[in-house]
């Protein structure tokens, strides 16, 4: 399957997409944790999602920093 998302053209869309990613990552972290502890895969509690969003936000922020650095390195003149 090949997915071609619509391009992000402004900060509002970027912020919405970031929130969707945080929710997706947070739910994934909750499911992974529940699976590891054998507690089932029901709907995560609001508290669990809040904690998982904090972790997801840290990972996403680090990824964004890496992307900015990569873009800057690629835009620099000279050998890559």
C-alpha positions in Angstrom: 0.0 0.0 0.0 1.4 3.4 -1.0 0.2 6.4 1.0 0.7 9.9 -0.3 -0.5 12.4 2.3 -1.5 15.9 1.5 1.4 18.3 2.0 1.5 20.4 5.2 1.3 24.0 4.0 0.9 26.0 7.2 1.7 26.0 10.9 -2.0 25.2 11.9 -2.0 22.0 9.8 1.4 21.1 11.2 0.2 21.6 14.8 -2.9 19.4 14.0 -0.8 16.7 12.5 1.6 16.8 15.5 -1.3 16.4 17.9 -2.5 13.4 15.9 1.0 11.9 16.0 1.2 12.4 19.8 -2.2 10.7 20.3 -1.1 7.8 18.1 2.2 7.4 19.8 0.7 7.7 23.3 -1.9 5.0 22.5 0.9 2.8 21.1 2.9 3.2 24.3 -0.1 2.4 26.4 -0.8 -0.8 24.4 2.8 -1.8 24.5 3.0 -1.3 28.2 -0.3 -3.2 28.8 0.9 -6.0 26.7 4.2 -6.3 28.5 2.4 -6.4 31.9 -0.4 -8.7 30.6 -3.1 -6.2 31.7 -5.1 -6.4 28.5 -5.8 -4.0 25.6 -8.8 -2.0 26.7 -9.2 1.7 26.3 -6.3 3.4 28.2 -7.2 5.7 31.1 -6.9 9.5 30.7 -4.1 9.4 33.3 -2.2 6.7 31.3 -2.6 8.7 28.0 -1.4 11.9 29.7 1.7 10.2 30.9 2.3 8.5 27.6 1.8 11.8 25.7 4.6 13.3 27.8 7.0 10.5 26.7 5.8 10.7 23.1 6.3 14.5 23.1 9.9 14.1 24.2 10.6 11.6 21.4 8.8 13.7 18.8 10.7 16.8 19.8 14.0 15.0 19.5 13.0 13.7 16.1 12.0 17.2 15.0 15.4 18.6 16.1 17.1 15.8 14.1 15.1 16.7 11.0 15.9 20.4 11.3 19.6 19.5 11.7 19.5 17.2 8.8 17.8 19.8 6.6 20.4 22.4 7.6 23.3 20.0 6.9 21.8 19.1 3.5 21.4 22.8 2.6 25.0 23.6 3.5 27.3 24.1 0.5 30.1 21.7 -0.1 30.4 18.0 0.1 27.7 16.1 1.9 
